[in-house]
């Protein structure tokens, strides 16, 4: 690897290597290596595990209300081949991958190869500088996709989040009350609210009881401070559990 390519790679990564040979190995595809052991395949293996560990640790601390299955769904979306390939292409990492002549142009690389470059540079940063710079690199580029995946997933899990929060902090279950229904049988709307320990939260109207219960759960989460609306996207985002607002008693205002 010449000096200009190394500097370009370090600029794209936002990390300066103490041992540039590690970076060179991370960008060497098997199609151009003398043998597969000299390619970046071993680093891809290591980088995949480091990526998973960093994201799992982040999710565990960031979303204390979510169960293992919900965390797994968020992780799967955030570290999917498509997501990692998108980061690699946005940064221009795939253009630095050294491949054989038969592989074609960087812009034509499949998602699998672009995603692999992302994983190999994670491993390279880890091997060169340790876990902290690797963590900083991963979260710098995946925190937003993680938040997007979590936000979209919560639409199906508001009831679960509220039930866990109510039982953990208030010692009571959330109860869903059907307040009213209107319209003909083929096109009814339902008004539902949530009640926790005698306190009723804002009701909502939806075309199905299931949707109404989910929206009513969100209304309760918002009023309790367990969730807020993102200022930019207006999507609901869970507040970390240590926040005072997230642990307010149901009867408090």
C-alpha positions in Angstrom: 0.0 0.0 0.0 1.5 3.3 -1.0 1.5 6.4 1.3 -1.3 8.2 -0.6 -3.7 5.2 -0.4 -2.9 4.8 3.3 -3.6 8.4 4.1 -6.9 8.3 2.1 -8.0 5.2 4.0 -7.1 6.7 7.3 -9.0 9.9 6.4 -12.1 7.9 5.5 -11.9 5.8 8.6 -11.1 8.7 10.9 -8.4 6.7 12.5 -4.6 6.7 12.1 -2.8 3.3 12.2 0.3 2.7 14.2 0.9 -0.4 12.1 -0.2 0.3 8.5 0.4 -3.3 7.6 -2.7 -4.2 9.4 -4.7 -1.8 7.3 -3.2 -3.2 4.1 -4.2 -6.7 5.1 -7.8 -5.6 5.8 -8.1 -4.3 2.3 -6.7 -7.3 0.5 -9.3 -9.5 -1.1 -8.6 -13.2 -1.6 -8.7 -12.8 -5.4 -5.4 -10.9 -5.3 -3.7 -12.5 -2.3 -1.0 -15.2 -2.9 -2.9 -17.5 -0.5 -6.2 -17.1 1.4 -4.4 -16.8 4.7 -2.9 -13.5 3.4 -6.3 -12.1 2.5 -8.7 -10.2 4.7 -11.0 -13.2 5.3 -9.6 -13.9 8.8 -10.1 -10.2 9.7 -13.7 -10.4 8.4 -14.3 -13.3 10.8 -12.9 -11.3 13.7 -14.6 -8.0 12.7 -18.0 -9.7 12.5 -17.7 -10.8 16.1 -16.4 -7.4 17.3 -19.2 -5.6 15.5 -21.8 -7.9 17.1 -20.4 -7.5 20.6 -20.2 -3.6 20.3 -23.8 -3.4 19.0 -25.2 -5.8 21.6 -23.5 -4.0 24.4 -24.8 -0.7 23.1 -28.4 -2.0 22.7 -28.3 -3.6 26.2 -27.5 -0.2 27.8 -29.5 2.0 25.5 -32.8 0.1 25.6 -33.2 -1.4 29.1 -37.0 -1.8 28.6 -36.7 -4.3 25.7 -36.5 -8.1 25.9 -33.9 -10.3 24.2 -36.1 -11.0 21.2 -36.7 -7.3 20.5 -33.0 -6.5 21.0 -32.2 -9.2 18.5 -34.5 -7.8 15.9 -32.9 -4.4 16.2 -29.4 -5.8 16.0 -30.3 -7.9 13.0 -31.5 -4.8 11.1 -28.6 -2.6 12.2 -25.8 -5.0 11.3 -27.5 -6.5 8.3 -25.4 -7.0 5.1 -27.3 -4.2 3.5 -26.7 -1.8 6.4 -23.0 -2.5 6.6 -22.6 -2.3 2.8 -24.3 1.0 2.9 -21.8 2.4 5.4 -18.9 1.0 3.4 -20.2 2.6 0.2 -21.0 5.9 1.9 -17.4 6.1 3.3 -15.9 4.9 0.0 -14.2 1.9 1.7 -15.1 -0.5 -1.1 -13.2 1.7 -3.6 -10.0 0.9 -1.5 -10.5 -2.8 -1.6 -7.7 -4.5 -3.6 -9.3 -7.1 -5.8 -8.3 -9.3 -8.8 -9.0 -8.1 -12.3 -12.1 -10.4 -12.7 -13.9 -8.7 -9.8 -15.0 -5.6 -11.7 -15.3 -2.0 -10.5 -15.9 -1.1 -6.8 -19.3 0.3 -7.7 -20.3 -3.1 -9.0 -19.3 -5.0 -5.9 -22.1 -7.1 -4.3 -23.4 -6.1 -0.9 -21.6 -9.1 0.6 -18.1 -7.7 -0.4 -18.9 -4.2 0.6 -20.2 -5.4 4.0 -17.1 -7.5 4.4 -14.9 -4.4 4.0 -16.7 -2.7 6.8 -16.1 -5.7 9.1 -12.4 -6.1 8.1 -11.6 -2.4 8.9 -13.4 -2.8 12.3 -11.0 -5.8 13.0 -8.1 -3.7 11.7 -8.8 -0.8 14.1 -9.3 -3.3 16.9 -6.0 -5.0 16.3 -4.1 -1.8 15.9 -5.7 0.3 18.7 -7.9 -1.9 20.9 -11.6 -2.0 21.6 -12.3 1.7 22.3 -11.4 3.1 18.9 -13.2 0.2 17.3 -16.3 1.0 19.4 -16.1 4.7 18.5 -15.9 3.8 14.8 -18.8 1.4 14.9 -21.2 3.6 16.8 -20.2 6.7 14.8 -21.7 5.0 11.8 -24.3 2.7 13.2 -25.9 4.7 16.0 -28.4 6.3 13.6 -29.4 3.0 11.9 -29.8 1.4 15.3 -32.1 4.2 16.4 -34.1 3.9 13.2 -34.4 0.1 13.6 -35.4 0.5 17.3 -38.0 3.2 16.5 -39.7 1.2 13.7 -39.8 -1.9 15.9 -41.4 -0.1 18.8 -44.6 0.4 16.8 -45.3 -3.3 17.4 -44.1 -3.4 21.0 -45.5 -0.4 22.9 -47.8 -2.7 25.0 -44.9 -4.9 25.9 -42.7 -1.9 26.9 -45.5 -0.4 29.0 -46.3 -3.6 30.7 -42.7 -4.2 31.7 -42.3 -0.6 32.9 -45.6 -0.7 34.9 -44.8 -3.9 36.7 -41.2 -3.0 37.4 -41.7 0.5 38.7 -45.3 0.6 39.9 -46.2 -3.0 40.9 -49.3 -2.9 38.7 -50.2 -4.1 35.3 -51.4 -1.9 32.5 -55.2 -2.4 31.8 -56.8 -1.5 28.5 -60.3 -0.1 28.6 -62.6 0.0 25.6 -64.4 3.4 26.1 -66.5 3.6 23.0 -66.9 2.4 19.4 -68.6 3.9 16.4 -69.5 3.1 12.9 -71.1 0.1 11.0 -69.9 -3.4 11.7 -67.7 -3.5 8.6 -66.0 -0.2 9.4 -65.9 0.4 13.2 -63.5 2.6 15.1 -62.6 2.0 18.7 -61.7 4.3 21.5 -59.2 2.8 24.0 -57.3 4.1 27.0 -54.7 2.6 29.4 -55.2 2.6 33.2 -52.4 1.9 35.7 -53.2 1.8 39.4 -56.3 3.9 39.0 -54.7 6.5 36.7 -56.1 6.8 33.2 -53.9 8.0 30.3 -55.1 9.8 27.1 -57.3 7.7 24.9 -57.2 7.3 21.1 -59.4 6.2 18.2 -58.2 3.6 15.8 -59.9 1.3 13.2 -59.0 -1.9 15.2 -58.8 -2.7 18.9 -55.3 -3.9 18.5 -54.1 -0.7 16.9 -56.0 1.3 19.5 -54.3 -0.5 22.3 -50.9 0.0 20.8 -51.5 3.7 20.4 -53.0 4.0 23.9 -49.8 2.3 25.2 -47.7 4.9 23.4 -49.8 7.7 24.8 -49.1 6.4 28.3 -45.4 6.0 27.6 -45.2 9.5 26.4 -47.0 10.9 29.4 -44.9 8.9 31.8 -41.8 10.2 30.1 -40.7 6.6 29.1 -40.8 7.7 25.5 -40.4 11.0 23.7 -40.9 12.1 20.1 -37.7 12.6 18.1 -37.5 16.3 17.2 -36.4 15.5 13.6 -38.4 12.4 12.6 -41.3 12.7 15.1 -40.8 9.0 15.8 -41.2 7.7 19.3 -37.9 7.0 21.1 -37.5 5.3 24.5 -35.8 7.4 27.3 -33.0 5.7 29.2 -34.4 4.1 32.3 -32.2 6.1 34.7 -34.0 9.3 33.6 -36.1 10.7 36.4 -39.1 11.2 34.0 -39.1 7.5 33.2 -39.6 6.5 36.8 -42.4 8.9 37.8 -45.2 7.3 39.8 -48.5 6.9 37.9 -50.3 9.2 40.2 -47.8 12.0 39.9 -48.0 14.8 37.3 
